[in-house]
Amino acid sequence: MQKNVFVGNLARPATVTGAGDRAVARFTLIANEYAGKDKDTGQTRERAVAIQFTAFRAKAEAIAKNALKGDQLIVDYRVENNDYEKNGETVYGYNFIVEDFAFGAPGKEKRDQFSRAGE
């Protein structure tokens, strides 16, 4: 059994196809992670990690309806192979499937939306 968690910010709003039991949302989360120290300056370096996730049914609709670009999501996910053949060669790939999620900190767009609502 896998147990994977990724915390990141939405690169752009989730796109949804279908509805109800056929709803599928695809979205990309980006997080910065430690990438060592610069040899010359001693400054901490970071690198961006971006993962495209897929959510289904009610989870897909909830993410698409409530999350804006920049919003933080905490995602529990599983990894599935999506291998296929191309020109007689096997191409290996993966899908990152949302098992559960939680909304984290709001991004700039949502904070701006909240401040306009309070005016």
Order of alpha helices (4+ residues) and beta strands (2+ residues): beta-beta-beta-beta-alpha-beta-beta-beta-beta-alpha
